[in-house]
Amino acid sequence: MRTVDRYDVEPWGLYMARTADHREFHYLESWFLPAVSLRATVFHFTPTNTRDQDLYVDIGEFGEIEPGRWRSIDHYLDLTLRVGRDVKLLDVDELLAAHAAGYLDATVAQRAIEVATAAIDGIARHGYDFDKWIEQSQGVTLTWQRPLRP
């Protein structure tokens, strides 16, 4: 359990922002987007642990399971995005290991791959701009404490 500084529930998702006790980042903000099976996160890195990424995207199941209670199930695949430059698929090895260990069945593993490839395609077709892709494909405008666009 962690204290959340801010959360906003929208008909299309949940925004959450909180401090972090991680050695590489001190704050994070996330959008949980059930319709596209994604959680998009901006990590606010410490000055000595910066990364050349603007957004980290988890693939999984995210949604409200009852009023005021959300659940997230990670499907192991992740993306990193550098706005206007590129998107990278990460952790294919983790997905395969999770499937081999029985944590995910073949249907869920296949769905994770389909979600990841659809996201990569959509992001790339929108100039490597996640927010623009979500806005144009889902009609959703994401807000962040710091702008993602260069």
N, C-alpha and C positions, 0 to 999 in steps of 0.2 A: 504494500500500500504506500502510495506517495501522495503528498499534498499537491493539489492542482491550483495554480494561480488563477487560471481563467478557463472556462469552458463555455462554448456556445453550441446549442443544439439547433440545427436547421433541418428542414424537411428532407434534405439530401445528404446530411452528414453531421459529424461532430468535430468541432475545433477544440483542441486542448493545448494549453501552454503551462509549463512548470519549470522550476529549477531542477538541476540535476547534480548529483554528488559523484559525477564521473570525472576521471582524471583528464579526459580529453575535451569535454564540453561542459559548460556551466548552465545551459538552458536549452530547452527544446520546445518546439511547437509543431503540432501535427493536425492534419485533417484526416479523419476516417471517412472514407467514401464507399459505402456499401454497394452502390449501383455498378461500380467498376472494380470492386474487390481489391481496393488499394488503401494504404495508409501512407500519406505523403508527409515527410518530416524535414524540418529545417533544424539542424543542429547548430547551436551558437558555440563554436569552438573557443577554447582558451587561446590566448595569443601564442603560446608555444606549441599548440597542437592543431594548427590550421590544416584544412584539407581542401583540395581543389575540387569541390563539389558544392552545388547549390541546394540540392534536394536528394533525400534518400527515400526510396519508395519500397515498402513492404508489400508483398503479394499475399493475400489471405482472405479470410472471411471476417467482415467487420459489420457490426450492426447492433441495433437496440433489441434486446431480447425481452424486455419488459420496460414500462415507463421509467425513465431515469437510470436504467442499467444497460450498459453496453458490453459486448463481448468481442474479443479479437482472437482469431486463430491464425497463427503464422503458418504459411505454406512454404517457408524456407527460401524461396526465390526473392531476390531483391534487385533493385535498380539504383544506380546513381546517375544523377543528371547534372550536367554543366550547361546552364541556360545558353542557348544560341550556338552550342558547340557539339555536344554529344550526349548519348545515353548508353550506359553499360549494364549488361546483365551479370549478376553476381550469384554465387552460391548454388550453382547447378549441382555441384558435388554434395552439398547438404541436402538438397531435394532428393537425389538418388539414394543417399544413405538413409534418409528418413523413410523412404519407400521400402528399401531393403529391410529395414528394422521393423516394418509393420506400423509405423506411426501414421503413414498416409497410404490409402489404397490407390490402385492404379487410376481410378476415376478422378480422385482429388488431385493426384500428381499431374494428370493430363490437363485438368482444369487450370492448375497453377501455370503450366507452360502456355496455355492458350491466353490466359489473362496477361501474362508477362509479354508475350509477343504482340498482342493487341495494343498494349500500352506503349511498347517500343515503337511500333508502327505509327500510332497516333501522335506520339511526341515528336518523332522524326518528321512526319508530314506537316507539323505545325512549327517548324523551325527550331526544334529542340526546346520548346517552351511548354512545360507541363500545364501551367495556368491557362494558357491560350487554348490548348487541346481540351481541357476540362470545360472551359467556358463555351467553346464552340460545339463540343460533342454532347455535353450534359446540360448546358444552359446554366452553369454554376460559376459564380465569381468567387474565387478564394481570396481571403485577405490574410496577410502575414504582418508581423510586427516590423519586419524589414522587407522591402521589395525584393523579389527574386530577379526581376528583369534588369539586365545591365543598363 
